[in-house]
Amino acid sequence: MEPWLYAALLAVHNLVLVIFGGGMFSVWLLNRKRSDYDRTSLHPGDHLLEASMIAHPDGYLRGLIMLALTGGGMPLVHFLYHGHIKPQTAVSWSAFGFKGVLVTVLFVVLIRWLKQVELPLGRAYAEAKAAPTPANCQRYFELSARRTRWCLWGWVVALLVLLVTPLVTFFQG
């Protein structure tokens, strides 16, 4: 039963990580493509982009919580079955620590992204939609450019977590 639980946790862990990284990448790509067009007025595609972004922050937060729970659950499975933490090599412990730091960085990126970009961006979009003056549109596009940068950071860190994950698993003692 232990290998099945471990395999299920690892599968869910990696799936959540790929979905998280894919979500960040898709938002980055959509915002980057939008910046190729006219930045002086809103287009119907902007409404679609903002409407789709309403659910993203909650999903990212749930994904990071799931990532932390499944990542911590894998050593816990071994502990519950054997009464001790599975012996690890120095590479595995280092990768585990680095992965923990990266997940913490993802939490920080997500929280800062929500506070500094998403909340003001929603207000800026509503203002630009209600009164499409150049100043309102400019503020919206400035925040949208910041969203693009934050999503790129999140995607790169999620990719690093995905690349470090096999080091924890394959270099066990």
C-alpha positions as a Markdown table, in Angstrom:
| # | Residue | x | y | z |
|---|---|---|---|---|
| 1 | Met | 0.0 | 0.0 | 0.0 |
| 2 | Glu | 2.9 | 2.4 | 0.7 |
| 3 | Pro | 4.2 | 2.5 | -2.9 |
| 4 | Trp | 0.7 | 3.2 | -4.1 |
| 5 | Leu | 0.2 | 6.1 | -1.7 |
| 6 | Tyr | 3.6 | 7.5 | -2.5 |
| 7 | Ala | 3.0 | 7.2 | -6.3 |
| 8 | Ala | -0.4 | 8.8 | -6.0 |
| 9 | Leu | 1.1 | 11.7 | -4.0 |
| 10 | Leu | 3.9 | 12.1 | -6.4 |
| 11 | Ala | 1.5 | 12.1 | -9.4 |
| 12 | Val | -0.8 | 14.7 | -7.8 |
| 13 | His | 2.2 | 16.8 | -6.8 |
| 14 | Asn | 3.7 | 16.9 | -10.3 |
| 15 | Leu | 0.3 | 17.4 | -11.9 |
| 16 | Val | -0.5 | 20.4 | -9.6 |
| 17 | Leu | 3.0 | 21.8 | -10.4 |
| 18 | Val | 2.6 | 21.4 | -14.1 |
| 19 | Ile | -0.9 | 23.0 | -14.0 |
| 20 | Phe | 0.4 | 25.9 | -11.8 |
| 21 | Gly | 3.3 | 26.5 | -14.2 |
| 22 | Gly | 1.1 | 26.2 | -17.2 |
| 23 | Gly | -1.3 | 28.7 | -15.8 |
| 24 | Met | 1.4 | 31.2 | -15.1 |
| 25 | Phe | 2.8 | 30.6 | -18.6 |
| 26 | Ser | -0.6 | 31.1 | -20.3 |
| 27 | Val | -1.2 | 34.3 | -18.5 |
| 28 | Trp | 2.3 | 35.5 | -19.4 |
| 29 | Leu | 1.7 | 34.6 | -23.0 |
| 30 | Leu | -1.7 | 36.2 | -23.2 |
| 31 | Asn | -0.5 | 39.5 | -21.7 |
| 32 | Arg | 2.6 | 39.5 | -23.9 |
| 33 | Lys | 0.5 | 38.9 | -27.1 |
| 34 | Arg | -1.9 | 41.7 | -26.0 |
| 35 | Ser | 1.0 | 44.1 | -25.7 |
| 36 | Asp | 1.6 | 43.7 | -29.5 |
| 37 | Tyr | -1.6 | 45.6 | -30.2 |
| 38 | Asp | -2.8 | 49.2 | -29.7 |
| 39 | Arg | -2.2 | 50.3 | -26.1 |
| 40 | Thr | -4.2 | 53.5 | -26.2 |
| 41 | Ser | -7.7 | 51.9 | -26.0 |
| 42 | Leu | -9.5 | 48.8 | -24.7 |
| 43 | His | -10.5 | 46.0 | -27.0 |
| 44 | Pro | -13.1 | 43.3 | -26.6 |
| 45 | Gly | -10.3 | 40.8 | -26.0 |
| 46 | Asp | -9.3 | 42.8 | -22.9 |
| 47 | His | -12.7 | 42.0 | -21.3 |
| 48 | Leu | -12.2 | 38.3 | -22.0 |
| 49 | Leu | -8.7 | 38.4 | -20.5 |
| 50 | Glu | -9.8 | 40.2 | -17.4 |
| 51 | Ala | -12.9 | 38.0 | -17.0 |
| 52 | Ser | -10.8 | 34.8 | -17.2 |
| 53 | Met | -8.3 | 36.2 | -14.7 |
| 54 | Ile | -10.9 | 36.5 | -11.9 |
| 55 | Ala | -10.5 | 32.8 | -10.9 |
| 56 | His | -6.7 | 32.5 | -11.4 |
| 57 | Pro | -5.4 | 33.9 | -8.1 |
| 58 | Asp | -7.6 | 31.6 | -6.0 |
| 59 | Gly | -6.6 | 28.7 | -8.1 |
| 60 | Tyr | -2.9 | 29.5 | -7.8 |
| 61 | Leu | -3.2 | 29.8 | -4.0 |
| 62 | Arg | -5.1 | 26.4 | -3.8 |
| 63 | Gly | -2.4 | 24.9 | -6.1 |
| 64 | Leu | 0.4 | 26.1 | -3.9 |
| 65 | Ile | -1.3 | 24.8 | -0.8 |
| 66 | Met | -1.8 | 21.4 | -2.5 |
| 67 | Leu | 1.8 | 21.5 | -3.7 |
| 68 | Ala | 3.0 | 22.0 | -0.1 |
| 69 | Leu | 0.7 | 19.3 | 1.3 |
| 70 | Thr | 1.6 | 16.6 | -1.3 |
| 71 | Gly | 5.3 | 17.5 | -1.0 |
| 72 | Gly | 5.2 | 17.1 | 2.7 |
| 73 | Gly | 2.9 | 14.1 | 2.5 |
| 74 | Met | 5.5 | 11.9 | 0.7 |
| 75 | Pro | 8.0 | 11.7 | 3.6 |
| 76 | Leu | 5.0 | 11.4 | 5.9 |
| 77 | Val | 3.8 | 8.2 | 4.2 |
| 78 | His | 7.2 | 6.6 | 4.8 |
| 79 | Phe | 7.2 | 7.8 | 8.4 |
| 80 | Leu | 3.7 | 6.3 | 9.0 |
| 81 | Tyr | 4.7 | 2.9 | 7.7 |
| 82 | His | 8.2 | 2.6 | 9.1 |
| 83 | Gly | 8.3 | 5.0 | 12.1 |
| 84 | His | 11.2 | 7.0 | 10.9 |
| 85 | Ile | 12.1 | 9.4 | 8.1 |
| 86 | Lys | 13.5 | 7.7 | 5.0 |
| 87 | Pro | 17.3 | 8.0 | 4.8 |
| 88 | Gln | 18.4 | 10.6 | 2.2 |
| 89 | Thr | 21.7 | 11.5 | 0.6 |
| 90 | Ala | 23.1 | 14.9 | 0.8 |
| 91 | Val | 22.0 | 15.6 | -2.8 |
| 92 | Ser | 18.4 | 14.6 | -1.9 |
| 93 | Trp | 18.3 | 16.8 | 1.3 |
| 94 | Ser | 19.8 | 19.7 | -0.5 |
| 95 | Ala | 17.3 | 19.4 | -3.3 |
| 96 | Phe | 14.5 | 19.1 | -0.7 |
| 97 | Gly | 15.7 | 22.2 | 1.0 |
| 98 | Phe | 16.1 | 24.1 | -2.3 |
| 99 | Lys | 12.6 | 23.0 | -3.3 |
| 100 | Gly | 11.2 | 24.3 | -0.1 |
| 101 | Val | 12.9 | 27.6 | -0.7 |
| 102 | Leu | 11.5 | 27.8 | -4.2 |
| 103 | Val | 7.9 | 27.0 | -3.0 |
| 104 | Thr | 8.3 | 29.7 | -0.4 |
| 105 | Val | 9.4 | 32.1 | -3.2 |
| 106 | Leu | 6.3 | 31.0 | -5.2 |
| 107 | Phe | 4.1 | 32.0 | -2.2 |
| 108 | Val | 5.9 | 35.4 | -1.9 |
| 109 | Val | 5.6 | 36.0 | -5.7 |
| 110 | Leu | 1.9 | 35.0 | -5.6 |
| 111 | Ile | 1.0 | 37.2 | -2.6 |
| 112 | Arg | 3.0 | 40.2 | -4.0 |
| 113 | Trp | 1.4 | 39.7 | -7.4 |
| 114 | Leu | -2.0 | 39.7 | -5.9 |
| 115 | Lys | -1.5 | 42.8 | -3.8 |
| 116 | Gln | 0.6 | 44.9 | -6.2 |
| 117 | Val | -0.9 | 43.9 | -9.5 |
| 118 | Glu | -4.1 | 42.0 | -9.6 |
| 119 | Leu | -6.2 | 44.0 | -7.2 |
| 120 | Pro | -5.1 | 47.4 | -8.6 |
| 121 | Leu | -5.4 | 46.0 | -12.1 |
| 122 | Gly | -9.1 | 45.1 | -11.6 |
| 123 | Arg | -9.8 | 48.6 | -10.4 |
| 124 | Ala | -7.8 | 50.1 | -13.3 |
| 125 | Tyr | -9.7 | 48.0 | -15.8 |
| 126 | Ala | -13.1 | 49.0 | -14.3 |
| 127 | Glu | -12.0 | 52.7 | -14.5 |
| 128 | Ala | -10.7 | 52.3 | -18.1 |
| 129 | Lys | -13.9 | 50.5 | -19.1 |
| 130 | Ala | -16.2 | 53.1 | -17.5 |
| 131 | Ala | -14.3 | 56.2 | -18.7 |
| 132 | Pro | -11.8 | 55.2 | -21.5 |
| 133 | Thr | -9.6 | 58.2 | -21.2 |
| 134 | Pro | -5.9 | 57.8 | -22.3 |
| 135 | Ala | -4.8 | 58.2 | -18.6 |
| 136 | Asn | -7.0 | 55.4 | -17.5 |
| 137 | Cys | -6.0 | 53.1 | -20.3 |
| 138 | Gln | -2.3 | 53.9 | -19.7 |
| 139 | Arg | -2.7 | 52.9 | -16.0 |
| 140 | Tyr | -4.4 | 49.7 | -17.1 |
| 141 | Phe | -1.6 | 48.8 | -19.6 |
| 142 | Glu | 1.2 | 49.7 | -17.1 |
| 143 | Leu | -0.3 | 47.2 | -14.6 |
| 144 | Ser | -0.8 | 44.6 | -17.3 |
| 145 | Ala | 2.9 | 44.9 | -18.1 |
| 146 | Arg | 3.7 | 44.3 | -14.5 |
| 147 | Arg | 1.4 | 41.3 | -14.5 |
| 148 | Thr | 3.4 | 39.9 | -17.4 |
| 149 | Arg | 6.6 | 40.2 | -15.5 |
| 150 | Trp | 5.2 | 38.6 | -12.3 |
| 151 | Cys | 3.8 | 35.7 | -14.3 |
| 152 | Leu | 7.1 | 35.2 | -16.0 |
| 153 | Trp | 8.8 | 35.0 | -12.6 |
| 154 | Gly | 6.2 | 32.6 | -11.3 |
| 155 | Trp | 6.6 | 30.4 | -14.3 |
| 156 | Val | 10.4 | 30.3 | -14.1 |
| 157 | Val | 10.3 | 29.4 | -10.4 |
| 158 | Ala | 7.6 | 26.7 | -11.0 |
| 159 | Leu | 9.8 | 25.2 | -13.7 |
| 160 | Leu | 12.7 | 25.2 | -11.4 |
| 161 | Val | 10.6 | 23.3 | -8.8 |
| 162 | Leu | 9.6 | 20.8 | -11.4 |
| 163 | Leu | 13.3 | 20.3 | -12.4 |
| 164 | Val | 14.4 | 19.9 | -8.8 |
| 165 | Thr | 11.7 | 17.3 | -7.9 |
| 166 | Pro | 13.4 | 14.3 | -9.4 |
| 167 | Leu | 16.6 | 15.1 | -7.5 |
| 168 | Val | 14.7 | 14.6 | -4.2 |
| 169 | Thr | 13.3 | 11.2 | -5.4 |
| 170 | Phe | 16.1 | 9.6 | -7.3 |
| 171 | Phe | 18.9 | 10.4 | -4.9 |
| 172 | Gln | 17.4 | 8.8 | -1.8 |
| 173 | Gly | 19.6 | 6.7 | 0.4 |
